[in-house]
Amino acid sequence: MPGQYWQAAGSWFASWRKSTLSPLSYPMFRALWLAAIASNFGTIIQMVGASWVMTTMTSSPVMVASIQTAATLPIMLLALPAGALADTADRRIMMLLSQIIGLISALILAILAFAGLLSPVVLLVLTGFIASSIALHQPSWQATFADLVPRKDLPAAIGINSLAFNIARSFGPALGGFVLAIAGGATAFALNAVSFLGLIFVLLATRLPPRDQTLPAEKLGSAMRAGLRYVAMSPTLASTLFRGGLFSLGGSSIWALTPLIARDQLTGGPLTYGMLLGSFGLGSLVSGLGVSFARERLGSEKVVLFSSFAFAVGTVIIAFSHLLALSMLAMAICGASWIFSLATISTCVQLHSPRWVVGRAVSISQVAMIGGIAGGAFVWGQIATSAGLTMTFLGSAGFLFASLTARWFAPLPGTDETDLTPQEPIDIAPPRVHLETHTGPVIIEVEYQVAKELGPEFVSVMRELSRLRRRDGALGWSLQQNLDNPERWVERIVSATWLDHVRRANRSTKADADLKKRAAQFHAPEGTRIRRMVERPAGSMPIEWD
């Protein structure tokens, strides 16, 4: 019997190691991951320092909570442009640029603090600049995962990326509190500036795998619209992002008001504040070691439901606790729940986004989650000003309990992976006319022959195909039925330009193949009839042809 237990434990450990640590076997991912840990330590120490320094300059709960808003609002505002650049520009250059911006901002903050020239407004502004560097970095970094590890290890890479931040969050707050108590806020800000150097050196020495990009890069505005359109037209992604935003909004009270828990409920100082954040980070660290393992066995929906419930319970405990040990336990529960939920949601986003749009999908998920944190920090700060901390935390917990009902109208995807491998590139015949890539709009008409009894089935297939066409970039879509020959139908697809038409046609994945195969069954019996046209303004000259 003991031998069986040891064998079962060994099998469990091997399964856990495979589902959690496998990405570290890839040298390039490992080097960037280790450098990210050092940078994350600096970020945590910076946030601890900024929040506590703000409490020494003002007693306003709104100003204290505004540190969290300043740290998150730029991420929300810049995430989508940063995601578009992650999909269209050199990701390595984007990450380098972001780290340099962070380094300069942190240096300025440290110099002003040492000189005694820091004010609440200046602290908020420079905290926002540092957050902007994070906003530029994260979409490119997360979009790079699939270039550094095989797809089978992608959930583990997402989980271990959370682990990198949680290692810093576990020990960084206590270290930050120690630095504040011994050397002051200026030293904390200087340490953050130093922490940017590791990633800068690794990125300078690293060459990422080249991306297969046969078409010209999209312009920034067009790329942003394409990302928003894709998420809006993908029910799985839309419900996943809604759930992430909902959880972040409910849980943001803990993020925003922890300094006041330390100062007012526990009558402590910087070390108490650091211990509370350290407890949150320790809970996050433990959950980061098991989030991929839990998702594989329970599924995404159960993981998020359990973690939302546990976070609400932890928030209720914090609402009434005046004991440091009990508050630290509740913070650890909240920290573990936070990572179980948001890392699972991040995994769902990446696994259900094709490579051409993954940076934008990741950035939009950041907008949803960081927007929930930023908005929630402001709302809970306002409530705390008028109603006190206890009522604020009870309101936050009630919101999280109510959010459990979202499983019925915004379900998360299962663990079955959608095959988002691109279909074989479509060899689009060049048009007979001399057409520039920017010429448009381009209209594609596809003719179908549909028997009367198959009409309802055909319309159902076309409704879903319409979503796919528009999701992948169609500017317009319509379906016409011939009045004189009612068995004849025409699908009309409009693209802004010829280049946009080529892009849309090559964005299909293997997951879309079944629907397109069903639609092809209705093609006219004499063969597929496709007409390609370009819209010409009234009075324009004909396009030349050979």
C-alpha positions as CSV (number, residue, x, y, z in Angstrom):
1,M,0.0,0.0,0.0
2,P,2.7,2.6,0.8
3,G,4.3,1.9,-2.5
4,Q,1.0,2.6,-4.3
5,Y,0.7,5.9,-2.5
6,W,4.2,6.9,-3.4
7,Q,3.6,5.9,-7.0
8,A,0.4,7.9,-7.1
9,A,2.2,10.9,-5.5
10,G,5.0,10.6,-8.1
11,S,2.5,10.5,-10.9
12,W,0.7,13.5,-9.5
13,F,3.9,15.5,-9.2
14,A,5.0,14.6,-12.7
15,S,1.6,15.8,-14.1
16,W,1.9,19.0,-12.1
17,R,5.4,19.7,-13.2
18,K,4.5,19.1,-16.9
19,S,1.4,21.4,-16.7
20,T,3.2,24.1,-14.8
21,L,7.0,24.2,-15.4
22,S,7.5,22.9,-18.9
23,P,8.0,26.4,-20.5
24,L,11.2,26.9,-18.5
25,S,12.9,24.2,-20.6
26,Y,13.0,26.7,-23.5
27,P,16.1,29.0,-23.0
28,M,14.7,32.1,-24.6
29,F,11.5,32.0,-22.6
30,R,13.5,31.2,-19.4
31,A,15.9,34.2,-19.9
32,L,13.0,36.7,-20.4
33,W,11.0,35.2,-17.6
34,L,13.9,35.5,-15.1
35,A,14.5,39.1,-16.1
36,A,10.8,39.8,-15.7
37,I,10.9,38.7,-12.1
38,A,13.5,41.4,-11.3
39,S,11.5,44.0,-13.1
40,N,8.3,42.9,-11.3
41,F,10.1,43.3,-7.9
42,G,10.9,46.9,-8.8
43,T,7.2,47.5,-9.9
44,I,5.9,46.1,-6.6
45,I,8.4,48.1,-4.5
46,Q,7.4,51.2,-6.5
47,M,3.7,50.7,-5.9
48,V,4.2,50.1,-2.2
49,G,6.4,53.2,-2.0
50,A,4.0,55.4,-4.0
51,S,0.9,54.3,-2.0
52,W,2.6,54.9,1.4
53,V,4.3,58.2,0.4
54,M,0.8,59.4,-0.7
55,T,-0.6,58.7,2.8
56,T,2.2,60.9,4.3
57,M,1.3,63.8,2.0
58,T,-2.6,63.6,2.4
59,S,-5.2,61.9,4.5
60,S,-7.8,61.8,1.7
61,P,-9.0,58.2,0.9
62,V,-9.7,59.4,-2.7
63,M,-6.1,60.5,-3.2
64,V,-4.7,57.3,-1.7
65,A,-7.0,55.2,-4.0
66,S,-6.0,57.4,-6.9
67,I,-2.5,55.8,-6.8
68,Q,-4.1,52.6,-7.9
69,T,-6.1,54.5,-10.6
70,A,-2.9,56.2,-11.9
71,A,-1.2,52.8,-12.0
72,T,-4.0,51.2,-14.0
73,L,-5.7,53.9,-16.1
74,P,-2.8,54.3,-18.6
75,I,-2.8,50.5,-19.1
76,M,-6.5,50.7,-20.0
77,L,-6.0,53.6,-22.3
78,L,-2.9,52.4,-24.1
79,A,-3.6,48.7,-24.1
80,L,-5.4,48.6,-27.5
81,P,-2.8,50.7,-29.4
82,A,-0.1,48.6,-27.8
83,G,-1.9,45.4,-28.8
84,A,-2.2,46.6,-32.4
85,L,1.5,47.4,-32.4
86,A,2.3,43.9,-30.9
87,D,0.5,42.4,-33.9
88,T,2.0,44.7,-36.6
89,A,5.4,45.9,-35.4
90,D,8.6,44.3,-34.1
91,R,7.7,43.0,-30.6
92,R,11.2,43.0,-29.4
93,I,11.6,46.8,-30.2
94,M,8.2,47.4,-28.5
95,M,9.4,45.7,-25.3
96,L,12.7,47.6,-25.4
97,L,11.0,50.9,-25.9
98,S,8.6,50.3,-23.0
99,Q,11.4,49.4,-20.6
100,I,13.4,52.5,-21.5
101,I,10.3,54.7,-20.9
102,G,9.9,53.0,-17.5
103,L,13.5,53.5,-16.6
104,I,13.5,57.2,-17.4
105,S,10.2,57.8,-15.5
106,A,11.4,55.9,-12.4
107,L,14.7,57.9,-12.4
108,I,12.9,61.2,-12.5
109,L,10.6,60.1,-9.7
110,A,13.6,59.0,-7.5
111,I,15.5,62.3,-8.1
112,L,12.5,64.4,-7.2
113,A,11.8,62.4,-4.1
114,F,15.5,62.7,-3.0
115,A,15.3,66.4,-3.6
116,G,12.1,66.8,-1.6
117,L,10.2,68.2,-4.6
118,L,7.5,65.5,-4.8
119,S,3.9,66.5,-4.5
120,P,0.7,64.4,-4.7
121,V,0.0,65.5,-8.3
122,V,3.6,64.8,-9.5
123,L,3.5,61.4,-7.8
124,L,0.3,60.5,-9.6
125,V,1.7,61.8,-13.0
126,L,5.0,59.8,-12.8
127,T,3.2,56.7,-11.5
128,G,1.1,57.0,-14.7
129,F,4.1,57.2,-16.9
130,I,5.6,54.1,-15.3
131,A,2.2,52.4,-15.8
132,S,2.3,53.5,-19.5
133,S,5.6,51.6,-19.9
134,I,3.9,48.5,-18.6
135,A,1.0,49.0,-21.0
136,L,3.3,49.1,-24.0
137,H,5.2,46.0,-22.7
138,Q,2.6,43.5,-21.8
139,P,0.7,42.8,-25.1
140,S,4.0,42.3,-26.9
141,W,5.4,40.1,-24.2
142,Q,2.3,37.9,-23.9
143,A,1.8,37.7,-27.7
144,T,5.4,36.4,-27.9
145,F,4.6,33.3,-25.8
146,A,3.4,31.3,-28.8
147,D,6.7,32.2,-30.6
148,L,8.8,30.9,-27.7
149,V,6.9,27.7,-26.6
150,P,4.8,25.1,-28.5
151,R,1.0,25.6,-28.3
152,K,0.7,22.6,-26.0
153,D,2.7,24.5,-23.4
154,L,0.9,27.8,-23.9
155,P,-1.4,27.5,-20.8
156,A,1.6,26.7,-18.7
157,A,3.5,29.7,-20.1
158,I,0.6,32.0,-19.2
159,G,0.4,30.5,-15.7
160,I,4.1,30.7,-15.1
161,N,4.1,34.3,-16.3
162,S,1.6,35.0,-13.5
163,L,3.9,33.2,-11.2
164,A,6.8,35.5,-12.1
165,F,4.7,38.5,-11.0
166,N,3.5,36.7,-7.9
167,I,7.0,35.8,-6.7
168,A,7.6,39.5,-6.6
169,R,4.2,40.2,-5.1
170,S,4.9,37.6,-2.3
171,F,8.2,39.1,-1.2
172,G,8.2,42.5,-2.8
173,P,5.7,44.2,-0.5
174,A,7.6,43.1,2.7
175,L,10.8,44.2,1.0
176,G,9.2,47.5,0.0
177,G,7.9,48.0,3.5
178,F,11.3,47.3,4.9
179,V,12.9,49.8,2.4
180,L,10.3,52.4,3.3
181,A,11.0,52.0,7.0
182,I,14.8,52.0,6.7
183,A,15.5,54.3,3.8
184,G,12.3,56.0,2.7
185,G,10.3,56.3,-0.5
186,A,13.0,57.9,-2.6
187,T,15.1,54.7,-2.2
188,A,12.2,52.6,-3.2
189,F,11.7,54.6,-6.4
190,A,15.5,54.3,-7.2
191,L,15.4,50.5,-6.8
192,N,12.5,50.4,-9.3
193,A,14.7,52.3,-11.8
194,V,17.5,49.8,-11.4
195,S,15.0,46.9,-11.9
196,F,14.4,47.9,-15.6
197,L,18.0,47.2,-16.6
198,G,17.8,43.4,-16.5
199,L,15.1,43.2,-19.2
200,I,16.8,45.8,-21.3
201,F,20.0,43.8,-21.3
202,V,18.2,40.5,-22.1
203,L,16.2,42.1,-24.9
204,L,19.3,43.7,-26.4
205,A,21.0,40.3,-26.5
206,T,17.9,38.4,-27.7
207,R,16.6,37.8,-31.2
208,L,13.0,36.6,-31.3
209,P,11.9,34.1,-34.0
210,P,10.8,36.0,-37.2
211,R,7.1,36.2,-37.9
212,D,5.6,34.8,-41.1
213,Q,4.2,38.0,-42.6
214,T,3.6,37.9,-46.3
215,L,1.3,40.9,-46.5
216,P,2.1,44.6,-45.6
217,A,1.5,45.5,-41.9
218,E,-1.8,47.1,-41.1
219,K,-1.9,50.7,-40.2
220,L,-2.5,51.4,-36.5
221,G,-6.1,52.7,-36.7
222,S,-7.1,49.8,-39.0
223,A,-5.4,47.3,-36.8
224,M,-7.2,48.6,-33.7
225,R,-10.6,48.4,-35.5
226,A,-9.8,44.9,-36.7
227,G,-9.0,43.8,-33.1
228,L,-12.2,45.3,-31.7
229,R,-14.3,43.8,-34.5
230,Y,-12.8,40.4,-34.0
231,V,-13.5,40.3,-30.2
232,A,-17.0,41.8,-30.7
233,M,-17.8,39.1,-33.3
234,S,-16.4,36.2,-31.2
235,P,-19.0,35.2,-28.6
236,T,-16.5,33.2,-26.6
237,L,-14.0,36.1,-26.3
238,A,-16.8,38.6,-25.5
239,S,-18.2,36.5,-22.6
240,T,-14.7,35.8,-21.3
241,L,-13.7,39.4,-21.2
242,F,-17.0,40.4,-19.6
243,R,-16.3,37.9,-16.8
244,G,-12.7,39.2,-16.3
245,G,-14.0,42.8,-16.0
246,L,-16.8,41.8,-13.6
247,F,-14.3,40.0,-11.3
248,S,-11.8,42.9,-11.4
249,L,-14.5,45.4,-10.6
250,G,-15.6,43.5,-7.5
251,G,-12.1,42.7,-6.3
252,S,-10.5,46.1,-6.8
253,S,-11.5,47.3,-3.4
254,I,-8.7,45.3,-1.8
255,W,-6.2,46.7,-4.3
256,A,-7.2,50.2,-3.7
257,L,-7.8,50.4,0.0
258,T,-5.1,48.2,1.5
259,P,-3.1,51.2,2.8
260,L,-6.1,52.3,4.8
261,I,-6.6,48.8,6.2
262,A,-3.1,48.9,7.5
263,R,-3.4,52.5,8.8
264,D,-7.0,52.7,10.1
265,Q,-8.2,49.2,10.9
266,L,-5.0,47.7,12.1
267,T,-3.4,51.0,13.3
268,G,-0.1,50.0,11.7
269,G,2.6,51.5,9.6
270,P,4.6,50.7,6.5
271,L,5.6,47.2,7.7
272,T,2.0,46.3,8.4
273,Y,1.1,47.5,4.9
274,G,3.9,45.4,3.5
275,M,2.9,42.3,5.4
276,L,-0.7,42.6,4.1
277,L,0.5,42.9,0.5
278,G,3.0,40.1,1.1
279,S,0.2,37.9,2.3
280,F,-1.8,38.7,-0.9
281,G,1.3,37.9,-2.9
282,L,2.0,34.7,-1.1
283,G,-1.6,33.5,-1.8
284,S,-1.0,34.5,-5.4
285,L,2.3,32.6,-5.5
286,V,0.7,29.4,-4.3
287,S,-2.2,29.6,-6.7
288,G,0.2,30.5,-9.6
289,L,1.9,27.1,-9.0
290,G,-1.4,25.3,-9.5
291,V,-3.6,27.3,-11.8
292,S,-2.8,25.4,-15.0
293,F,-3.2,22.1,-13.1
294,A,-6.5,23.2,-11.6
295,R,-7.8,24.4,-15.0
296,E,-7.0,21.0,-16.7
297,R,-8.9,19.1,-14.1
298,L,-11.8,21.4,-13.2
299,G,-12.3,23.4,-16.3
300,S,-12.3,27.2,-16.6
301,E,-15.8,27.8,-15.4
302,K,-15.5,26.0,-12.0
303,V,-12.1,27.6,-11.3
304,V,-13.5,31.1,-11.8
305,L,-16.6,30.4,-9.8
306,F,-14.8,28.9,-6.9
307,S,-12.2,31.8,-6.9
308,S,-14.9,34.5,-7.1
309,F,-16.7,32.9,-4.1
310,A,-13.5,32.6,-2.1
311,F,-12.5,36.2,-2.8
312,A,-15.8,37.4,-1.6
313,V,-15.4,35.4,1.6
314,G,-12.0,36.9,2.1
315,T,-13.3,40.4,1.6
316,V,-16.0,39.9,4.3
317,I,-13.3,38.8,6.8
318,I,-11.3,41.9,6.0
319,A,-14.4,44.1,6.5
320,F,-14.6,43.1,10.2
321,S,-11.0,42.1,11.1
322,H,-8.9,44.2,13.5
323,L,-6.3,41.5,14.0
324,L,-3.2,41.4,11.8
325,A,-3.0,37.6,11.6
326,L,-6.6,37.2,10.6
327,S,-6.3,40.0,8.0
328,M,-3.2,38.4,6.5
329,L,-5.0,35.1,6.2
330,A,-7.9,36.8,4.4
331,M,-5.5,38.7,2.1
332,A,-3.8,35.3,1.2
333,I,-7.2,33.9,0.3
334,C,-7.9,36.9,-1.9
335,G,-4.5,36.7,-3.5
336,A,-4.9,33.0,-4.4
337,S,-8.4,33.7,-5.8
338,W,-7.2,36.6,-7.8
339,I,-4.7,34.6,-9.7
340,F,-6.9,31.5,-10.1
341,S,-9.5,33.7,-11.8
342,L,-7.6,36.1,-13.9
343,A,-4.9,33.7,-15.1
344,T,-7.6,31.3,-16.1
345,I,-9.4,34.1,-18.0
346,S,-6.1,35.1,-19.7
347,T,-5.5,31.5,-20.8
348,C,-9.0,31.4,-22.3
349,V,-8.3,34.6,-24.3
350,Q,-5.0,33.3,-25.7
351,L,-6.3,29.8,-26.6
352,H,-9.3,31.3,-28.5
353,S,-7.4,34.0,-30.4
354,P,-5.6,33.2,-33.7
355,R,-2.0,34.4,-34.1
356,W,-2.8,37.4,-36.3
357,V,-4.9,39.1,-33.6
358,V,-3.6,37.6,-30.4
359,G,-1.8,40.8,-29.3
360,R,-5.0,42.8,-29.7
361,A,-7.1,40.2,-27.9
362,V,-4.7,40.2,-25.0
363,S,-4.7,44.0,-24.9
364,I,-8.6,44.2,-25.0
365,S,-8.6,41.7,-22.1
366,Q,-6.3,44.0,-20.2
367,V,-8.7,46.9,-20.9
368,A,-11.6,44.9,-19.5
369,M,-9.7,43.7,-16.4
370,I,-7.6,46.8,-15.7
371,G,-10.6,49.0,-16.5
372,G,-12.5,47.1,-13.8
373,I,-9.6,47.7,-11.3
374,A,-9.3,51.4,-12.2
375,G,-13.0,52.1,-12.2
376,G,-13.6,50.1,-9.1
377,A,-10.7,51.8,-7.2
378,F,-12.4,55.1,-7.8
379,V,-15.9,53.9,-6.9
380,W,-14.8,52.0,-3.8
381,G,-12.6,55.0,-2.7
382,Q,-15.7,57.3,-3.0
383,I,-17.8,54.9,-1.0
384,A,-15.1,54.5,1.7
385,T,-15.0,58.3,2.1
386,S,-18.7,58.5,2.9
387,A,-19.6,55.1,4.3
388,G,-16.3,53.8,5.9
389,L,-14.1,50.8,5.1
390,T,-16.4,48.1,6.6
391,M,-19.4,49.0,4.5
392,T,-17.2,49.4,1.4
393,F,-15.8,45.9,1.7
394,L,-19.2,44.4,2.4
395,G,-20.5,46.1,-0.7
396,S,-17.6,44.7,-2.7
397,A,-18.2,41.2,-1.4
398,G,-21.9,41.4,-2.3
399,F,-21.0,42.4,-5.8
400,L,-18.8,39.4,-6.1
401,F,-21.5,37.0,-4.8
402,A,-23.9,38.5,-7.3
403,S,-21.4,38.0,-10.1
404,L,-21.6,34.2,-9.7
405,T,-24.9,34.4,-11.7
406,A,-22.9,35.4,-14.8
407,R,-22.2,31.7,-15.5
408,W,-25.7,31.4,-17.0
409,F,-25.5,34.3,-19.5
410,A,-21.8,34.7,-20.1
411,P,-20.3,31.2,-19.8
412,L,-16.5,30.5,-20.1
413,P,-15.2,28.1,-22.8
414,G,-14.4,24.5,-21.8
415,T,-10.9,23.1,-21.8
416,D,-11.3,21.7,-25.3
417,E,-9.0,23.7,-27.5
418,T,-10.3,25.3,-30.6
419,D,-8.0,24.6,-33.6
420,L,-6.9,28.1,-34.6
421,T,-4.2,26.9,-36.9
422,P,-4.4,29.0,-40.1
423,Q,-5.8,27.3,-43.1
424,E,-3.5,26.8,-46.0
425,P,-2.9,30.2,-47.7
426,I,-5.5,30.9,-50.4
427,D,-3.9,31.5,-53.8
428,I,-6.1,34.4,-54.9
429,A,-5.9,34.9,-58.6
430,P,-4.8,38.4,-59.6
431,P,-7.6,40.5,-61.1
432,R,-7.5,41.1,-64.9
433,V,-7.6,44.9,-64.3
434,H,-4.5,46.8,-63.1
435,L,-5.6,47.2,-59.4
436,E,-3.6,48.9,-56.7
437,T,-3.8,47.3,-53.2
438,H,-5.5,50.3,-51.8
439,T,-8.2,50.4,-54.4
440,G,-11.8,49.7,-53.2
441,P,-14.3,49.0,-52.0
442,V,-14.1,45.5,-53.4
443,I,-17.3,43.4,-53.7
444,I,-17.3,39.6,-53.8
445,E,-20.5,37.9,-54.8
446,V,-21.0,34.1,-54.3
447,E,-24.0,32.4,-55.9
448,Y,-25.9,29.5,-54.3
449,Q,-28.6,27.1,-55.4
450,V,-31.0,26.2,-52.5
451,A,-33.9,23.9,-52.8
452,K,-37.1,25.2,-51.1
453,E,-37.1,22.6,-48.3
454,L,-33.4,23.5,-47.4
455,G,-34.1,27.2,-47.2
456,P,-34.2,27.4,-43.3
457,E,-31.0,25.4,-43.0
458,F,-29.3,27.6,-45.6
459,V,-30.3,30.8,-43.9
460,S,-29.0,29.5,-40.5
461,V,-25.6,28.6,-42.1
462,M,-25.4,32.0,-43.7
463,R,-26.2,33.8,-40.5
464,E,-23.2,32.2,-38.8
465,L,-21.0,32.6,-41.9
466,S,-21.9,36.3,-41.9
467,R,-20.4,36.6,-38.4
468,L,-17.2,34.9,-39.6
469,R,-16.9,37.2,-42.7
470,R,-17.4,40.4,-40.6
471,R,-15.2,39.1,-37.8
472,D,-12.3,38.5,-40.2
473,G,-12.6,42.0,-41.7
474,A,-15.6,42.3,-44.1
475,L,-16.8,45.9,-44.2
476,G,-20.3,44.8,-45.2
477,W,-22.2,41.6,-45.8
478,S,-25.7,40.9,-47.2
479,L,-27.7,38.0,-48.6
480,Q,-30.1,38.3,-51.6
481,Q,-32.7,36.0,-52.9
482,N,-33.6,36.1,-56.6
483,L,-37.2,37.2,-57.1
484,D,-37.7,35.4,-60.4
485,N,-35.7,32.3,-59.6
486,P,-36.2,32.0,-55.7
487,E,-33.8,29.0,-55.5
488,R,-31.0,31.3,-56.4
489,W,-29.2,33.2,-53.6
490,V,-26.3,35.6,-53.7
491,E,-23.9,36.3,-50.8
492,R,-22.4,39.7,-51.1
493,I,-19.1,40.5,-49.2
494,V,-17.7,44.0,-49.2
495,S,-14.0,44.8,-48.2
496,A,-12.6,48.3,-47.9
497,T,-9.7,47.6,-50.3
498,W,-8.2,44.8,-52.4
499,L,-5.6,44.3,-49.7
500,D,-8.3,44.1,-47.0
501,H,-10.0,41.4,-49.1
502,V,-6.8,39.4,-49.4
503,R,-6.3,39.7,-45.6
504,R,-9.8,38.6,-44.8
505,A,-9.7,35.6,-47.1
506,N,-6.5,34.4,-45.4
507,R,-7.6,34.8,-41.8
508,S,-9.7,31.6,-41.8
509,T,-8.6,28.9,-39.3
510,K,-9.2,25.2,-39.3
511,A,-12.0,25.7,-36.8
512,D,-13.9,27.6,-39.5
513,A,-13.5,24.9,-42.0
514,D,-16.6,22.9,-41.0
515,L,-19.0,25.9,-41.4
516,K,-17.5,26.8,-44.8
517,K,-17.8,23.2,-45.9
518,R,-21.5,23.3,-45.0
519,A,-22.0,26.5,-46.9
520,A,-20.2,25.0,-50.0
521,Q,-22.8,22.3,-50.2
522,F,-25.3,24.9,-51.4
523,H,-23.1,26.1,-54.3
524,A,-24.8,26.2,-57.7
525,P,-24.7,22.7,-59.4
526,E,-22.7,24.0,-62.4
527,G,-19.9,24.9,-59.9
528,T,-19.0,27.8,-57.7
529,R,-19.9,31.1,-59.3
530,I,-18.0,34.0,-57.8
531,R,-18.0,37.5,-59.2
532,R,-15.3,40.0,-58.1
533,M,-16.0,43.7,-58.6
534,V,-14.7,47.1,-57.5
535,E,-17.0,50.0,-56.8
536,R,-16.4,53.0,-59.1
537,P,-17.6,56.5,-58.2
538,A,-19.9,58.2,-60.7
539,G,-18.0,59.9,-63.5
540,S,-14.7,58.0,-62.8
541,M,-12.7,56.6,-65.6
542,P,-12.5,52.8,-66.3
543,I,-9.7,50.9,-64.7
544,E,-7.1,49.8,-67.3
545,W,-6.7,46.1,-68.3
546,D,-4.7,44.1,-70.7
